[in-house]
Amino acid sequence: MRTSLVVCCTFLVPGIACAADAVDYNRDIKPLLARRCVECHGPDKQKSGLRLDTAAAALRGGNSGLAVSPKKGDDSRLIRAVTGAKGIKPMPPTGDRLSEKEVALLRAWIDAGAPAPSSEEASRPKADPRKHWAFRAPIRPEPPGVKAEDWVRNPIDRFILARLEKEQIAPSAEADRVTLIRRVSLDLTGLPPSPREVDEFVADQGAEAYERLVERLLASPHYGERWGRHWLDLARYADSNGFNIDAPRSIWRYRDWVIDALNRDLPFDQFTIEQLAGDLVPKATLEQRIATGFHRNTLLNQEGGIDEEQFRVENVVDRVNTTGSVFLGLTVGCAQCHDHKFDPVSQREYYQLFAFFNNCDEPTLELPTQKQIIQRKEVRAKIDALEKKLRELDPWTPERVAEWEGKLTTDAKAMLPTSIQDILLLAPNSRDAVQQQTLTAAFRKAEQVTHVAATLGDPSDLHQLGQLCVLTERHALENRIADRRKQLPAITTTLVLQECKTPRTTHIHLAGDFLRKGAEVGADVPSVMHGLSNKETPNRLDLAKWLVDAKNPLTARVTMNRFWQHYFGLGLVETENDFGVQGTPPSHPEMLDWLATEFIARGWSMKAMHRMIVTSATYRQASRIRPELASVDPRNRLLARQNRIRLEAEVVRDAALTASGLLTRKVGGPSVFPPQPAGVYSFTQIDRNWKAVTGPDRYRRGMYTHFWRSAPHPGLTVFDAPESTTTCTRRNRSNTPLQALTLLNDEAYMEFARGLADQVLTVKCASDDARLVWAFRLCVAREPTERERQTLRKVLDRQGDCERRDAWTTVGRVLLNLDEFITRE
């Protein structure tokens, strides 16, 4: 009887079972965790990155750190959570709490060292996201056979035609030759062809005439500008820092690097490596360091009183999210605060990617010529000698300048020059050397005012006379220093990334809050894909190589899909920024895989893939609407014809400049300031001095227009240019009355219309009707129909009382406002 009572008490009193019989993981712990914890911390869902369906996973812990500390039951986070300890969210969050017996079992198991069988296998998720098509490496398919073999020009056409034949749809006929040259010229260079170029192509009846045209366009320096603009959207390029102050920045040398790299057909794998980690490439060149500007296009907050670490972290977050969007086509940013809801990217893995970029410094790289280096050295030596004399007269320290700044009242600040007020708005640690010098000069001037006031007393006072002499000498020295500073060469700078000498420690940010540090993590890549080749001490260079590894299932697919999008309006995967589980599946999956594997097989040559797409019969189809397809394929996803695409903002300007004969074809260089409407900066915190440039720079291509993030040029935003604060993987295409009003009335387009009029009036034509035809061809390449010519003639005749140039300017305004003019057919 007594023995039975002891046995009963053993099972009823918490903790006695543990003492009388060792806890068995398979018998006691695994079923308990499966019953009470695995719903939220199992193979299908891991809240806070914690998985508890295996002992190994439990010991690995979650985003907050270790959940199980062997032999330290009461100190383990798991025990503190199930007992509702202070400062920890109680678990489970809903339903009944664990009983005392269950808690005792867990505690006893942990106190015993958390033993478990080494052979325990993890369960697979019910719906394994790893099986999603985008996470499987593309397998090169064989281009399918088709019935209409004579239509096929290259393998692309086999994939398109096979699908059309399956749906019993015939492809469209090839576009006429005038449409073809305008289309491919705009797509490859962003510039329309001249009437002479059109005539030469139409007259060339050789079998390879179109292929020769494509080669000429690919070899054009304007090819790099056209496709460079596409890349700058991804790189979120702008000429200012963003936020309220939005100060200007110099990073145009990165833009020029992109243009040059594309023109010389730098293979895409190297193109990627140099932008993500050019500074880490062995024996890195100056150009490779400039390439790292890709990840310096982040915003920079220069407001006073900011938390510098907060915005450094935000820049790192931007780099992670941009890398995920641009190269992987994944919304990895969704995992910043919690595990991704749909894709196999955990919050832990997000911060492992974060760790690659957390070890970056952000220096400004000077790019002087050899002549500038010598000149600067000589001038600085003279300035140093003069400043030494000045310091002897008027000792000052940075501490005195800071003290003076701290004592300035609001009224005192208002009396200072605007340039000084602007510098005072900046956080002290965000001011550059020139701004610091300017502020020091303002401090000295304020000190001088004090000294001058002191000399206004008795002129016979020797002390006051001495001060007056010092002031006179100081003034002379300052003038000489100012003159010397004017001799300093204006050296170009650019923003780059550089690896820290002392690596930073990376932690998971709980709920995305950089102040709430969770478990420490090292640099690594998502486990859903292949692993890194260097697993010991991986850095950005290893990440870049991983992105363009042939084993990577996403990079080549994402890049080729984006190319396709530019040529047809939509990608084969319509959600070009989301190849994940929630994205749309590809319309032609086999062709996407073929393009991806072909891209790699051709050595990642971008020009080779552009050549293949634009020489396909698919690309060369007419874009005319076919009523019989309205119900079968209303969005033209099967591509039984080409698509009409509204030109991008910069290309609208470029086309007008070309038609007007005003285009400056210089490639590269600093951003420029063409005319823009007055009052654009009336709503910005700091008024910008936008002085419209004169001369050739006034007529540069749209991609060179200086881009202020806080107030972009209206001629760009009205045609849907992106804001450049985050990566843009696809531009919107709107159709608004404001666009027509801009083309009709904007100062720049009025100037283009006058340039078009001048072109028409200087050309040798037998009559005004012939001039109308010429003007029409300058704008849309083709000749007008008889009805179009008559309509334009009426417009011209109605201007009978106007000066001849003004009359033709009106015709030019009409032509530059045609829908066909701003559309790629």
C-alpha positions in Angstrom: 0.0 0.0 0.0 2.8 2.4 0.9 4.6 1.7 -2.4 1.5 2.5 -4.4 1.1 5.8 -2.6 4.7 6.8 -3.3 4.2 6.0 -7.0 1.1 8.1 -7.2 2.7 11.0 -5.4 5.6 10.8 -7.9 3.3 11.6 -10.7 1.2 14.2 -8.9 3.9 16.4 -7.3 5.9 18.6 -9.7 9.6 17.8 -10.0 9.4 14.3 -8.2 9.3 12.5 -11.6 12.4 14.2 -12.7 14.2 13.2 -9.6 13.0 9.6 -9.6 13.4 8.9 -13.3 15.6 10.7 -15.9 13.7 12.7 -18.4 13.7 11.1 -21.9 13.6 13.4 -24.8 11.6 11.2 -27.2 9.2 10.1 -24.5 8.7 13.3 -22.5 10.0 16.4 -24.3 9.4 15.9 -28.1 5.7 15.2 -27.6 5.3 18.1 -25.2 6.9 20.5 -27.7 4.9 19.1 -30.6 1.7 19.5 -28.6 2.2 23.0 -27.2 4.9 24.8 -29.3 5.3 23.4 -32.8 2.2 25.1 -34.2 4.1 28.4 -34.1 7.7 27.1 -34.0 7.7 24.2 -36.4 8.6 23.4 -40.0 5.8 25.5 -41.5 6.1 28.5 -39.2 9.0 29.8 -37.1 7.9 32.9 -35.1 10.9 35.0 -34.0 13.0 32.6 -36.0 12.7 29.9 -33.3 12.0 26.3 -34.3 11.3 23.6 -31.7 10.4 20.5 -33.6 13.9 19.1 -33.1 16.4 19.4 -30.2 19.1 20.7 -32.6 16.7 23.5 -33.7 15.8 24.3 -30.1 19.5 24.5 -29.1 20.2 26.8 -32.1 17.7 29.4 -30.7 15.9 32.2 -32.5 16.2 35.8 -33.3 16.2 36.8 -29.6 19.2 34.5 -28.9 19.5 31.1 -27.3 16.2 29.6 -26.1 17.8 26.6 -24.4 21.0 27.0 -22.2 22.1 23.5 -21.3 22.4 22.8 -17.6 20.8 26.2 -16.9 17.1 25.6 -16.8 16.0 28.7 -14.9 18.2 30.9 -17.0 16.9 29.5 -20.3 14.7 31.8 -22.3 12.3 28.9 -23.0 11.6 28.4 -19.3 11.3 32.1 -18.7 8.8 32.4 -21.5 6.6 29.5 -20.4 6.6 30.7 -16.8 5.8 34.3 -17.8 9.0 35.9 -16.4 9.2 39.7 -16.3 10.3 41.4 -19.6 9.5 38.3 -21.8 6.3 37.7 -23.7 4.6 34.7 -22.1 4.2 31.6 -24.2 2.0 30.2 -25.6 0.5 33.6 -26.4 -3.1 32.2 -26.5 -4.8 29.2 -24.9 -3.9 27.4 -21.7 -0.5 28.0 -20.2 1.9 25.0 -19.6 1.1 23.1 -16.4 3.7 23.0 -13.6 4.4 19.4 -14.5 5.1 20.3 -18.1 7.4 23.2 -17.0 9.2 20.9 -14.6 9.8 18.3 -17.4 11.3 21.0 -19.6 13.5 22.4 -16.8 14.7 19.0 -15.8 15.6 18.2 -19.4 17.6 21.4 -19.8 19.3 21.0 -16.4 20.4 17.6 -17.6 22.2 19.2 -20.6 19.3 18.9 -23.0 20.3 15.4 -24.3 18.7 14.1 -27.5 19.4 11.5 -30.2 21.8 12.7 -32.8 19.8 11.0 -35.5 16.7 13.0 -35.1 15.3 14.3 -38.4 13.4 17.5 -39.0 10.0 17.4 -40.5 9.5 19.0 -44.0 7.0 21.8 -44.3 3.6 20.8 -45.6 4.0 23.2 -48.6 7.7 23.4 -49.1 8.5 26.8 -50.6 11.9 25.4 -51.7 10.0 23.6 -54.5 8.8 26.9 -56.0 10.0 27.1 -59.6 12.1 30.2 -59.0 14.3 28.5 -56.4 15.2 25.6 -58.6 18.2 26.1 -60.9 17.0 26.5 -64.6 17.4 23.5 -66.7 18.2 24.3 -70.3 15.2 23.2 -72.5 15.4 22.2 -76.1 13.6 24.9 -78.3 10.3 23.2 -79.4 9.5 22.2 -82.9 6.9 24.4 -84.8 4.8 24.1 -87.9 5.6 27.5 -89.4 9.4 27.0 -89.7 9.8 29.8 -92.2 8.7 32.4 -89.5 11.5 31.4 -87.1 14.6 33.6 -87.0 16.2 32.3 -83.8 15.3 30.0 -80.8 13.2 32.7 -79.1 10.7 32.5 -81.9 10.3 28.7 -81.4 9.1 29.2 -77.8 6.7 32.0 -78.8 5.3 30.3 -81.9 4.9 27.0 -80.2 2.6 28.6 -77.7 0.7 30.6 -80.4 0.2 27.4 -82.5 -1.1 25.6 -79.4 -3.7 28.4 -79.1 -4.3 28.4 -82.8 -3.2 32.0 -83.2 -1.0 33.2 -86.0 1.7 35.8 -85.3 1.6 39.2 -86.9 3.4 40.2 -90.0 6.8 42.0 -89.7 6.6 45.7 -89.2 7.4 47.9 -92.1 11.1 49.0 -92.4 10.5 52.6 -91.3 8.8 51.4 -88.1 11.5 48.8 -87.5 14.4 51.3 -87.7 12.6 53.8 -85.4 11.7 51.0 -83.0 15.1 49.5 -82.7 16.9 52.8 -82.6 14.8 54.0 -79.7 15.2 50.7 -77.9 19.0 50.4 -78.3 20.1 54.1 -78.2 17.1 56.1 -77.0 17.4 58.3 -80.0 15.2 58.3 -83.2 16.8 57.8 -86.6 17.4 60.7 -89.0 15.6 60.8 -92.3 18.9 60.0 -94.0 19.4 56.9 -91.8 15.8 55.8 -92.6 16.4 56.2 -96.3 19.6 54.3 -96.2 18.0 51.4 -94.4 15.0 51.3 -96.6 17.2 51.3 -99.7 19.4 48.5 -98.4 17.7 45.4 -99.7 20.5 43.1 -98.6 19.6 40.0 -96.6 21.6 41.2 -93.6 20.5 44.8 -93.7 18.6 44.7 -90.4 21.4 42.8 -88.7 23.9 45.4 -89.9 21.6 48.2 -88.5 21.5 46.4 -85.1 25.3 46.1 -85.0 25.7 49.8 -85.7 23.3 50.7 -82.9 25.0 48.3 -80.4 28.4 49.9 -81.3 27.0 53.4 -80.7 28.2 55.3 -77.6 24.5 56.2 -77.1 23.8 52.5 -76.4 25.5 52.8 -73.1 23.5 55.9 -72.3 20.2 54.2 -73.1 20.8 51.0 -71.1 22.7 52.9 -68.5 19.5 54.9 -67.8 17.6 51.6 -67.2 20.3 50.6 -64.7 20.4 53.9 -62.9 16.7 53.3 -62.1 17.7 50.2 -60.3 20.7 51.9 -58.6 18.3 54.8 -57.4 20.8 57.3 -58.8 20.3 61.0 -58.0 22.4 64.2 -57.7 21.4 65.0 -54.1 21.2 63.5 -50.7 17.5 63.5 -50.0 15.5 64.3 -46.9 14.6 68.0 -46.2 18.0 69.6 -46.7 18.7 67.5 -49.8 22.1 68.9 -50.3 23.9 68.2 -53.7 26.3 65.3 -54.0 28.9 64.5 -56.6 28.5 61.0 -57.9 28.3 61.4 -61.6 31.5 59.5 -62.1 29.6 56.4 -61.1 27.0 57.2 -63.8 29.8 57.5 -66.3 31.3 54.2 -65.2 27.9 52.5 -65.9 27.7 54.0 -69.4 31.3 53.0 -70.2 30.9 49.5 -68.8 27.8 48.9 -71.0 29.5 50.3 -74.1 32.4 48.0 -73.7 30.1 45.1 -72.9 31.6 44.3 -69.5 30.1 40.8 -68.8 27.2 41.1 -66.4 28.9 38.9 -63.8 31.9 41.3 -63.6 29.5 44.2 -63.9 27.8 43.0 -60.7 31.0 42.1 -58.8 32.6 45.5 -59.4 29.5 47.4 -58.3 29.0 45.4 -55.1 32.6 44.8 -54.2 35.0 46.5 -56.6 37.1 47.7 -53.6 37.7 44.1 -52.5 38.8 42.8 -55.9 42.5 42.0 -55.8 44.6 45.0 -56.9 41.4 47.0 -57.3 41.7 49.8 -59.9 40.4 53.3 -59.5 37.5 52.5 -61.9 36.5 49.4 -59.8 36.4 51.6 -56.7 34.2 54.1 -58.5 31.9 51.2 -59.4 31.0 50.7 -55.8 29.0 54.0 -56.0 26.1 51.6 -56.8 25.4 51.3 -53.1 26.3 54.9 -52.3 23.1 56.1 -53.9 21.4 55.8 -50.6 19.9 58.8 -49.0 21.8 60.9 -46.5 20.2 62.8 -43.7 22.1 66.0 -42.7 19.5 67.4 -40.3 20.8 68.6 -36.9 20.1 66.4 -33.9 19.8 63.1 -35.8 21.0 59.7 -34.5 23.9 59.0 -36.8 23.8 55.3 -36.1 20.1 55.1 -37.0 20.6 56.4 -40.5 23.7 54.4 -41.0 21.6 51.3 -40.3 18.9 52.6 -42.6 21.5 52.8 -45.4 22.5 49.2 -44.8 18.9 48.1 -44.8 18.5 49.9 -48.2 21.5 48.1 -49.6 20.1 44.7 -48.5 16.7 45.4 -49.9 18.1 46.8 -53.2 20.4 43.8 -53.7 17.4 41.5 -53.1 15.2 43.3 -55.6 17.8 44.0 -58.3 19.6 40.7 -58.5 17.3 38.1 -56.9 13.9 39.6 -57.8 12.7 38.9 -54.2 11.0 41.1 -51.6 13.7 40.3 -49.0 12.8 43.6 -47.2 9.7 41.9 -45.9 12.0 39.9 -43.6 13.5 43.0 -41.8 11.0 42.8 -39.0 9.9 39.2 -39.0 10.2 36.0 -41.1 8.9 36.5 -44.6 5.2 35.6 -44.7 5.5 33.7 -48.0 9.0 33.2 -49.2 11.7 31.0 -47.5 13.7 34.0 -46.1 13.8 34.2 -42.3 14.5 37.3 -40.3 17.8 35.6 -39.2 18.8 35.2 -42.9 17.9 38.8 -43.6 20.4 40.0 -41.0 22.9 37.5 -42.3 22.7 39.4 -45.6 22.7 42.6 -43.6 26.1 41.5 -42.1 27.8 41.7 -45.6 27.0 45.4 -45.8 27.3 46.2 -42.1 31.1 46.3 -42.5 31.2 49.2 -45.0 32.6 52.7 -44.6 31.4 55.5 -46.8 34.3 57.6 -47.9 34.4 60.3 -50.6 37.0 59.5 -53.3 38.9 62.3 -54.9 39.7 62.0 -58.6 42.4 64.6 -59.3 44.5 64.7 -62.5 48.2 64.7 -62.1 48.3 68.4 -62.9 45.7 69.1 -60.2 47.7 67.1 -57.6 50.8 69.3 -58.2 48.9 72.5 -58.3 47.0 71.7 -55.1 50.2 70.8 -53.2 51.8 74.1 -54.2 48.8 76.3 -53.3 48.2 74.4 -50.0 51.8 75.0 -48.9 51.3 78.8 -49.5 48.0 78.7 -47.6 49.5 76.8 -44.7 52.2 79.4 -44.3 49.7 82.3 -44.3 47.3 80.5 -41.9 50.2 79.9 -39.5 50.8 83.6 -39.3 47.0 84.1 -38.9 46.9 81.7 -36.0 49.7 83.6 -34.3 47.6 86.7 -34.5 44.3 85.2 -33.6 44.4 81.8 -31.9 41.2 79.8 -32.3 40.2 76.2 -31.8 37.3 74.0 -33.1 36.1 74.1 -29.5 35.8 77.9 -29.6 33.9 77.7 -32.9 31.5 75.1 -31.4 31.0 77.3 -28.3 30.2 80.3 -30.4 27.7 78.3 -32.5 26.0 77.0 -29.3 25.5 80.5 -28.0 23.9 81.8 -31.2 20.3 82.9 -30.6 17.6 82.6 -33.3 17.8 86.3 -33.9 21.6 86.2 -34.2 21.4 83.3 -36.7 18.8 85.2 -38.8 21.4 88.1 -39.2 24.0 85.7 -40.7 24.3 85.2 -44.4 22.0 82.5 -45.9 25.0 80.3 -46.8 26.0 80.2 -43.1 22.4 79.6 -41.9 22.3 76.6 -44.3 25.5 75.1 -42.8 24.1 75.6 -39.2 21.1 73.5 -40.2 23.4 70.6 -40.8 24.5 68.2 -38.1 28.1 69.1 -37.1 29.4 65.6 -38.1 27.8 65.8 -41.5 29.6 69.0 -42.6 32.3 68.7 -45.2 35.7 70.4 -45.1 34.6 73.4 -47.1 31.5 74.0 -44.9 33.7 73.7 -41.8 36.1 76.3 -43.2 33.2 78.6 -44.1 31.8 78.4 -40.6 35.2 79.0 -39.0 35.5 82.1 -41.2 32.1 83.3 -40.0 33.3 82.8 -36.4 36.4 84.8 -37.1 34.4 87.6 -38.7 32.1 87.7 -35.6 35.2 88.0 -33.4 36.6 90.8 -35.5 33.3 92.7 -35.1 33.9 92.5 -31.4 37.4 93.8 -31.7 36.4 96.6 -34.0 33.9 97.7 -31.5 36.6 97.8 -28.9 38.7 100.2 -31.0 36.0 102.8 -31.2 37.0 104.3 -27.8 39.9 106.7 -27.1 42.3 106.7 -30.2 45.2 107.6 -27.9 44.8 104.4 -26.0 47.9 102.3 -27.0 46.0 99.0 -26.3 43.3 100.0 -28.7 45.9 101.1 -31.3 47.5 97.7 -31.0 44.2 95.9 -31.6 43.6 98.1 -34.6 47.0 97.1 -36.0 46.2 93.4 -35.4 42.9 93.8 -37.2 44.5 95.4 -40.2 47.2 92.7 -40.4 44.5 90.0 -40.0 42.4 91.5 -42.7 45.3 91.6 -45.1 46.2 87.9 -44.3 42.6 86.8 -44.8 42.4 88.5 -48.1 45.7 86.8 -49.2 44.4 83.4 -48.0 41.1 83.9 -49.9 43.0 84.8 -53.1 45.1 81.6 -52.7 42.0 79.4 -52.1 40.6 80.6 -55.4 43.7 79.1 -57.0 42.9 75.6 -55.6 41.8 73.3 -58.5 38.2 72.1 -58.5 38.8 68.4 -58.0 36.1 66.0 -59.0 34.9 63.6 -56.2 32.6 60.6 -56.1 31.1 58.5 -53.3 32.3 54.9 -52.8 32.1 52.0 -50.4 35.1 50.6 -48.5 35.4 47.7 -46.1 35.9 48.7 -42.5 39.3 48.0 -40.9 37.5 46.8 -37.7 34.5 44.6 -38.5 31.2 45.5 -36.9 29.2 42.9 -35.0 25.8 42.2 -36.5 22.7 41.3 -34.4 19.2 40.6 -35.4 17.1 43.7 -34.9 14.0 42.5 -33.0 10.9 43.8 -34.8 13.3 45.7 -37.1 14.3 48.1 -34.3 18.0 48.7 -34.4 18.0 49.5 -30.7 16.6 46.0 -29.8 19.5 43.7 -30.4 18.7 40.0 -30.7 21.0 37.1 -31.5 24.4 37.8 -33.0 24.7 36.6 -36.6 27.5 36.3 -39.2 27.4 36.9 -42.9 25.6 34.2 -44.9 23.0 33.7 -47.7 19.5 32.3 -47.6 19.5 28.5 -47.2 16.9 28.0 -49.9 19.7 28.5 -52.5 23.2 27.2 -52.9 25.8 28.0 -50.3 28.8 30.3 -50.4 32.1 29.0 -51.6 33.9 30.8 -48.7 32.0 29.8 -45.6 34.7 30.8 -43.1 35.0 34.6 -43.4 32.7 35.7 -46.3 32.6 39.3 -47.3 30.9 41.4 -50.0 33.1 40.0 -52.7 31.9 36.5 -51.8 28.3 37.7 -51.9 28.8 39.2 -55.3 30.3 36.0 -56.7 27.5 34.0 -55.2 24.9 36.2 -57.0 26.5 35.5 -60.4 27.4 31.9 -59.7 25.9 29.6 -62.4 24.2 27.7 -59.6 22.2 30.8 -58.6 18.6 30.1 -59.8 17.5 33.7 -59.8 20.1 36.3 -61.0 20.2 35.3 -64.7 16.4 34.8 -64.8 15.7 38.1 -63.2 18.0 40.0 -65.4 16.8 38.5 -68.7 13.2 39.0 -67.5 14.0 42.7 -67.1 15.6 42.9 -70.5 12.4 41.4 -72.0 10.3 43.9 -70.1 12.0 46.8 -71.7 11.4 45.4 -75.2 7.8 44.3 -74.8 6.4 46.5 -72.0 6.0 43.6 -69.5 8.4 40.8 -68.4 7.8 37.1 -69.0 7.3 37.3 -65.2 4.9 40.3 -64.8 5.9 40.9 -61.2 9.5 41.6 -62.2 10.3 42.6 -58.6 8.8 39.5 -57.0 9.8 36.0 -58.2 8.6 34.6 -54.9 5.6 32.5 -54.1 3.2 35.4 -54.3 4.6 36.6 -57.7 3.0 35.8 -61.0 4.3 32.7 -62.8 6.1 33.2 -66.1 4.0 33.3 -69.3 6.7 31.2 -71.1 8.6 29.4 -68.4 10.7 27.2 -70.7 11.8 30.3 -72.7 12.8 32.2 -69.5 15.0 29.2 -68.5 16.5 29.0 -72.0 17.3 32.8 -72.0 18.8 32.5 -68.5 21.1 29.6 -69.4 21.9 31.2 -72.8 23.0 34.4 -71.0 25.4 32.4 -68.8 26.6 30.3 -71.8 27.4 33.5 -73.7 29.7 34.7 -71.0 27.1 37.0 -69.5 27.3 39.2 -72.5 24.5 41.8 -72.4 25.0 42.9 -76.0 24.7 39.3 -77.2 21.3 38.9 -75.5 20.1 42.3 -76.7 21.1 41.3 -80.2 19.2 38.0 -79.9 16.0 39.6 -78.8 15.9 42.5 -81.3 16.7 40.2 -84.2 14.0 37.7 -83.4 10.8 37.6 -85.5 8.9 38.0 -82.3 10.4 41.5 -81.7 10.1 42.5 -85.4 6.3 42.0 -85.5 3.9 44.8 -86.3 2.2 46.4 -83.2 -1.2 46.9 -84.9 -4.1 45.9 -82.7 -5.8 42.7 -83.9 -9.5 42.6 -83.0 -9.7 38.8 -83.2 -7.3 38.6 -80.2 -9.4 40.9 -77.9 -11.1 38.0 -76.1 -8.3 35.3 -76.5 -5.3 37.4 -75.3 -6.4 40.9 -74.5 -3.1 41.8 -72.8 -1.0 40.3 -75.5 0.8 38.0 -73.1 1.3 35.4 -75.9 2.9 38.1 -78.1 1.0 37.6 -81.3 2.1 41.2 -82.0 4.5 43.8 -80.7 3.4 46.3 -78.0 3.2 50.1 -78.4 5.2 51.7 -75.5 5.1 55.3 -74.4 8.7 56.7 -74.3 10.3 57.3 -71.0 10.7 60.8 -69.6 14.3 61.3 -70.7 13.7 59.8 -74.1 10.8 62.2 -74.7 13.2 65.0 -74.3 15.9 63.3 -76.3 13.5 62.7 -79.2 12.5 66.3 -79.2 16.2 67.5 -79.1 17.0 65.2 -82.0 14.1 66.3 -84.1 15.0 70.0 -83.4 18.6 69.5 -84.4 19.7 70.9 -81.1 20.9 67.7 -79.4 24.4 67.8 -77.9 25.7 64.3 -78.3 28.5 64.5 -75.8 28.6 61.4 -73.6 29.2 61.6 -69.8 30.3 64.5 -67.6 28.7 66.4 -64.7 24.9 66.8 -64.5 23.5 69.9 -66.2 20.7 72.5 -65.5 18.4 73.0 -68.5 15.5 75.5 -68.2 12.6 74.6 -65.9 9.5 76.5 -64.7 9.9 79.2 -62.1 8.7 78.5 -58.5 9.7 74.8 -58.5 11.5 75.2 -55.2 8.8 77.3 -53.4 7.9 74.3 -51.3 11.4 73.0 -50.4 13.1 73.7 -47.1 16.1 75.3 -48.9 15.7 77.4 -52.0 17.8 76.0 -54.9 19.6 78.4 -57.2 18.7 76.6 -60.4 20.4 78.8 -63.0 19.5 77.5 -66.5 22.7 76.7 -68.4 23.5 78.2 -71.8 25.5 76.8 -74.6 25.8 73.1 -75.6 25.0 71.8 -72.1 21.6 73.3 -72.4 20.8 70.6 -75.0 22.2 67.5 -73.2 20.3 64.2 -73.1 17.6 63.9 -70.3 19.7 61.5 -68.3 22.2 64.2 -67.6 19.6 66.6 -66.1 20.5 67.4 -62.4 18.1 65.3 -60.3 17.2 66.9 -56.9 15.4 64.2 -54.9 13.2 66.7 -53.0 12.1 68.5 -56.2 13.0 66.7 -59.4 12.8 68.5 -62.8 9.1 68.7 -63.7 9.8 67.8 -67.3 10.9 64.4 -65.9 8.3 63.7 -63.3 5.4 64.6 -65.6 6.4 61.6 -67.7 6.8 59.3 -64.7 10.5 59.4 -63.9 11.0 57.6 -60.6 11.7 59.6 -57.4 15.1 57.8 -56.9 14.7 57.2 -53.2 14.4 53.5 -53.6 15.2 51.1 -56.5 12.8 51.2 -59.4 12.4 48.0 -61.3 9.6 49.2 -63.6 8.5 52.7 -64.5 4.8 53.6 -64.5 3.4 54.8 -67.8 0.6 57.4 -67.4 -1.4 59.5 -69.9 -2.4 62.9 -68.5 -3.4 66.3 -69.8 -0.4 67.8 -68.0 1.9 65.9 -70.4 0.3 67.5 -73.4 0.4 70.9 -71.8 4.1 70.4 -71.1 4.9 69.5 -74.7 2.9 72.5 -75.9 3.9 75.3 -73.5 7.0 74.4 -71.5 10.0 76.7 -72.2 12.2 73.9 -73.3 9.7 72.4 -75.7 9.0 75.8 -77.1 12.7 76.1 -77.8 12.7 72.7 -79.4 9.8 73.7 -81.6 11.8 76.8 -82.8 14.8 74.6 -83.5 12.6 72.3 -85.6 11.3 75.3 -87.5 14.9 76.5 -88.1 15.8 73.0 -89.4 12.8 73.0 -91.8 13.4 76.5 -93.1 17.1 75.8 -93.9 16.5 72.6 -95.7 16.3 72.8 -99.5 12.7 72.0 -100.4 10.7 72.9 -103.5 7.6 73.9 -101.5 6.0 74.3 -98.1 4.3 70.9 -98.6 7.7 69.3 -99.1 8.8 71.1 -95.9 5.8 69.6 -94.0 6.8 66.2 -95.1 10.4 66.7 -94.0 9.3 68.1 -90.6 6.9 65.1 -90.2 9.8 62.7 -91.0 12.1 64.4 -88.5 9.6 63.7 -85.8 8.1 60.2 -86.5 10.4 58.9 -89.3 7.6 58.0 -91.7 5.9 60.3 -94.3 2.5 61.7 -93.5 -0.6 60.5 -95.1 -2.4 62.9 -97.5 -4.9 63.7 -94.8 -2.2 64.4 -92.2 -0.4 66.6 -94.7 -3.5 68.6 -95.4 -4.2 69.0 -91.7 -0.7 70.4 -91.1 -1.0 72.7 -94.1 -4.2 74.2 -92.6 -2.3 74.8 -89.3 0.5 76.5 -91.3 -1.9 78.6 -93.4 -3.7 79.9 -90.3 -0.5 81.5 -89.2 -0.5 83.8 -92.3 0.0 87.0 -90.2 2.9 85.6 -88.3 6.6 85.8 -89.0 7.6 82.8 -91.1 9.7 81.3 -88.2 6.8 81.7 -85.8 4.4 80.0 -88.2 6.7 77.0 -88.5 7.3 77.0 -84.8 3.5 76.5 -84.3 3.7 73.5 -86.7 6.6 72.2 -84.7 4.6 72.4 -81.5 1.9 70.3 -83.1 4.3 67.7 -84.3 6.1 67.4 -81.0 2.8 66.9 -79.3 1.7 63.9 -81.4 1.0 60.7 -79.6 3.0 58.9 -82.2 6.0 61.2 -81.4 6.2 60.1 -77.8 5.4 56.4 -78.6 7.6 53.6 -79.6 5.5 51.7 -82.1 
